[in-house]
Amino acid sequence: MITGILFFFAILFFATTGAMSNVSWLALFWNAPSFLIVFVPAAVFSITTTSLHTIITGMKALFTQNNQPVESELDKVYISLRVFGDVGFLMGVLGTVIAVVIMGHDQTQIVALGPNISVAILTTGYGLILKVGSYIAEKKLNYRSNRK
């Protein structure tokens, strides 16, 4: 977990100080349709699995020390975090597969293959980010509840 935090701050440092020769490299990692393909279904399935109240309770418990939910509510929070991460990852893989199939269908523009593949792989990247983030959140809540 410490390694992940250090990695995050290293990326943040390079992004904010402009230590890279080309600052526009950050724009290569943003594609709104790919993000929406991954995030929206993950959020919807996570909310419908438990409830919006459970999600809000889980977020409060993550970011505050004093606000720990009861054990039955904590189980629901774990379920919603797992569903959020799993659906996000699977939607990322599905988005990549669909994009590759669409690219394979039209091979007349072979020059645009590189940028199209990078956009296709971004959906998997977004899914991995959601999966890892929800896993870390679940483990953090689990650690806090076991320390009591």
N, C-alpha and C positions, 0 to 999 in steps of 0.2 A: 504494500500500500504506500509506503514511503517512496518507493521508486516511482510509482505512478504520479505522486504529487510533485516530485522533483522534475519528472519529465514534463508535466503540465507547466510548471514555472519556467523551465528552459524554453519551451515553445513560446510561452507568453513573453519572455525576455527578448527572444529573437524577433517576434512580431512587433513589439512596441519600440524597440530601439533601432530597428532597421538594420540589424547586423548582417542581414542577407543582402546580396548585391542588388537584387530585384525585389522590391517590397510587394509587388503585385502577385507574388507566388501564393499569397494567402487566398487570393480570389480563385485559384485553381481548385481549392478544396470546398467551394461553395457552389451548390446547384440546388435551387429552390424546389424544382419538381421532384428531384431524387429525395430530398429531405422530407417533403410532404408525403411521398409514397411510403416512406418508412415510418415517420412519426405519427401521422394521423391515425392509421389503423392500430398502431400499438397503444396510443392513448385511448382510443375508443374501446378496444377490447379490454384494456386494463380497468377502465371505469365501469364497463358493463359486467365485468367479472365480479366485482365487489360493489362499490358505490363511490360516488364523488366524495362523500364524507370520509370514507376510508383513505382515499388518496390524500386528502387535505390533512387528516390526522397523521398519516405517515410522513408527510413533508414537514409538519410541525415537529414531529419526534426526531426527524433527521437533523434539523437545524437549530434545535433548542435542547439544552441539557435537562431542563426541569419538566418538560412535557412528555412523559412516557405513557403510552396507551396501555390499557389493561391487556392481559394475555390473549383473550379471545379476539380483541381488535387487532392485536399485533400479528396474529396468524393471518388475518385478512389482508393486512398490509404486506406480509411476505408473499402471499398469493398474487396480489396485484403487481408487486415489483417483478415477480417471476414472469407473469404474463406479459408485462410491458417489455421486458428484455427479450423474451422468447419470440414474441410476435414481431418486435422490431427487427431482430436478426433474420427471421424467416422472410419478412417482407423485403429486407435488403437483398437476400439471396434471390428471391423471386424476381425482384426488379432487375437484377443483373442478368438473370437468365432470359427474361423477356427482351431486354435491350440487345443482348447478343443475338437472339433469334431474329429480331427486326433488322439488325445490321447484316446478318448473314443472308437475309432475303434480298437485299439491294446491294449487290457487290459492284455496281457501276462506279461508285465514288470511292475507290480504294484509298485515295489521298486523305479522306476524312475519317479513316478507320481509327487512327490513333486517338484523336480527341473524343470520338464516340465511345471508344473502349474506356477511356478515363472517366467519362461521365457514367458509364454503366457500372464501373467498379465503385464509384462513389456511393451508390446505394448500399452495397455490402459494407462499406466503411461506416456509413451512418448507422446501419444495423448493429455493427460491432460496438460502436460507441454507446448505443442505447443498452446493449446487452451487458457490457462491462460496467457502465454506470449503474444500472439497476442491480447488478451483482454486488458491487461495492456498497451500495446503499443498504441492501439486504444484510450483508455481513456486518455493517456498522450497527444497524438496529439489533441484530442478533447479539453482538458483543456487548452493547449497552444493557440489553435485557438480562444477559447472563451475569453481569457484574453486580446487579442489585443484591 
